[in-house]
Amino acid sequence: MDTFWLAQAIGVAGLAAIVYSYLGTTRGQILDRQIASSALFIAHFSLLSAWTGALTHAVVIVRNWVFARRDTEAWAKHLAWVFLFCVLSIGVALFSWQGPISLFPMVSVLIGIYARWQEKASEIRVYGLIGCLLWLPYTIAVNSYAGTVSQLVIAAAILYGMFRHDRGAAKTALTIPG
C-alpha cells in the first residue's frame, strides 16, 4: 500500500473516533474521545506532509487533555491555559506555514479552544460545527480525502448530537419568562 492510501486509511480511523466523540453526553467524554482521533490525524497529516494539520492536532491533544481535567484538577482550571493554547496554535501555524491555507486550521483550533473551555456539551457542539467547516478548505488543499469526508461527517454527527441532546436545552434557553 503506498503512503498516500495508508494516510487515507488512518484518516478514516480518525473519522470513526471523532464521530464517536461527538456522541458523548458530557464535556469530558467528548474531549477524552477526541484525543484518540487527533493522534490518528497527526499520523494522517504527517504522511501527507501537511505539517500545519499534524502540528495543530498535537496542540489539540494537549488542550483536550488539560481541558477534560478542568472539573477535577485545580491546576487545569486556570485561565492561563486558554492563552497558552492560543499562543501555541498561532505559533504552530507560523512554524509550519504552508501559505494562507494554514490560517484555516489555526482559526478552527482557536475557536475550539474557546468551545472546549465551556462547561456545556451543547456549546462544544455548536463551536465544533463552525470549526469543522473551517477545516474543509485545508483538507481539500492538502488532498486529505479522509479529512474532507471526516469534516462533512463530523458536521452531520454534531447536528445529530444537537438534535438528540440539545433540543430541549434550546427550547428552555429561548423561553421568555413571564
C-alpha positions in Angstrom: 0.0 0.0 0.0 1.5 3.4 -0.9 1.9 6.2 1.6 -1.0 8.2 0.3 -3.6 5.5 0.7 -2.1 4.5 4.1 -2.6 8.1 5.2 -6.2 8.0 3.9 -6.9 4.7 5.9 -5.5 6.2 9.1 -7.7 9.3 8.4 -10.8 7.0 8.2 -9.9 5.6 11.6 -9.6 9.2 12.9 -13.0 9.9 11.4 -14.6 7.0 13.3 -13.0 8.2 16.6 -14.2 11.8 16.1 -17.8 10.8 15.3 -17.8 8.7 18.4 -16.6 11.7 20.4 -19.5 14.0 19.4 -22.0 11.4 20.5 -20.7 11.8 24.1 -23.2 13.3 26.5 -20.6 15.1 28.7 -17.9 17.6 28.1 -15.3 15.2 29.5 -16.4 12.3 27.3 -16.2 14.5 24.2 -12.7 15.8 25.0 -11.2 12.5 26.0 -12.5 10.7 22.9 -11.1 13.5 20.7 -7.6 12.7 21.9 -7.6 9.4 20.1 -8.9 11.0 16.9 -6.3 13.7 17.0 -3.5 11.1 17.4 -4.7 9.4 14.3 -4.9 12.6 12.4 -1.3 13.5 13.4 -0.2 10.4 11.6 -2.6 11.0 8.7 -1.4 14.6 8.0 2.2 13.7 8.6 2.0 11.1 5.9 0.6 13.7 3.6 3.3 16.2 4.5 0.6 18.5 5.7 2.5 19.8 8.7 0.1 22.5 9.8 -2.6 19.9 10.2 -0.3 17.5 12.0 1.1 20.0 14.5 -2.3 21.6 15.1 -3.6 18.2 16.1 -0.7 17.9 18.6 -1.8 21.1 20.2 -5.4 19.7 20.2 -4.3 16.6 22.1 -2.7 18.5 24.9 -5.5 21.1 25.0 -8.2 18.4 25.3 -6.3 16.5 27.9 -5.9 19.6 30.1 -9.5 20.9 29.5 -11.0 17.4 30.2 -9.4 17.7 33.7 -10.7 21.2 34.4 -13.6 19.8 36.6 -11.3 17.6 38.7 -7.9 19.2 38.9 -7.2 22.7 40.4 -4.2 23.3 38.1 -6.4 22.7 35.0 -8.9 25.5 35.9 -6.5 28.4 35.4 -7.5 30.7 32.5 -3.8 30.9 31.5 -4.3 27.6 29.7 -6.6 29.3 27.2 -4.0 31.9 26.4 -1.2 29.3 26.3 -3.1 27.2 23.8 -3.9 30.2 21.7 -0.3 31.2 21.5 0.8 27.6 20.7 -1.8 27.4 17.9 -0.7 30.7 16.3 3.0 29.6 16.7 2.3 26.2 15.1 0.7 28.0 12.1 3.6 30.3 11.7 6.2 27.5 12.2 4.5 25.2 9.7 3.3 27.9 7.3 2.0 26.4 4.0 0.6 29.7 2.8 -2.8 31.3 3.7 -4.4 27.9 3.8 -2.6 27.4 7.2 -4.9 30.0 8.6 -8.0 27.7 8.4 -6.8 25.0 10.9 -5.4 27.7 13.1 -8.7 29.7 13.4 -10.6 26.4 13.8 -8.4 25.5 16.8 -8.7 29.0 18.3 -12.5 28.6 18.1 -12.1 25.1 19.5 -10.1 26.4 22.5 -12.9 28.7 23.4 -15.5 26.0 22.8 -13.8 23.4 24.9 -13.3 25.8 27.8 -17.1 26.0 28.0 -19.0 23.8 30.5 -21.9 22.6 28.4 -21.5 19.9 25.8 -24.1 21.7 23.7 -21.8 24.7 23.4 -18.9 22.5 22.4 -21.1 21.0 19.6 -22.0 24.5 18.2 -18.5 25.7 18.1 -17.3 22.3 16.9 -19.6 22.7 13.9 -18.0 26.1 13.0 -14.5 24.6 13.5 -15.1 21.6 11.2 -16.4 23.8 8.4 -13.1 25.8 8.7 -11.0 22.7 8.3 -12.7 21.9 5.0 -10.6 24.2 2.7 -7.4 22.9 4.3 -8.3 19.3 3.9 -9.2 19.8 0.3 -5.9 21.8 -0.3 -3.7 19.1 1.1 -5.5 16.2 -0.6 -6.8 14.7 2.6 -9.8 12.8 1.3 -10.4 11.2 4.6 -10.1 14.6 6.3 -12.6 16.2 3.9 -15.0 13.3 4.4 -14.3 13.5 8.1 -15.3 17.1 8.3 -18.5 16.5 6.5 -19.3 13.5 8.7 -18.4 15.5 11.8 -20.8 18.2 10.8 -23.5 15.6 10.4 -22.6 13.9 13.7 -22.6 17.3 15.5 -26.0 18.1 14.0 -27.3 14.7 15.1 -25.9 15.3 18.6 -27.5 18.7 18.7 -30.8 17.2 17.6 -30.5 14.3 20.1 -29.2 16.1 23.2 -29.7 19.9 22.8 -33.3 20.4 21.5 -34.8 20.7 25.0 -31.9 22.9 26.1 -32.5 25.2 23.1 -36.2 25.4 23.9 -35.5 26.2 27.5 -33.0 28.9 26.6 -35.4 30.5 24.1 -38.3 30.6 26.6 -39.1 34.1 27.7 -40.1 34.2 31.4 -43.2 35.9 32.4 
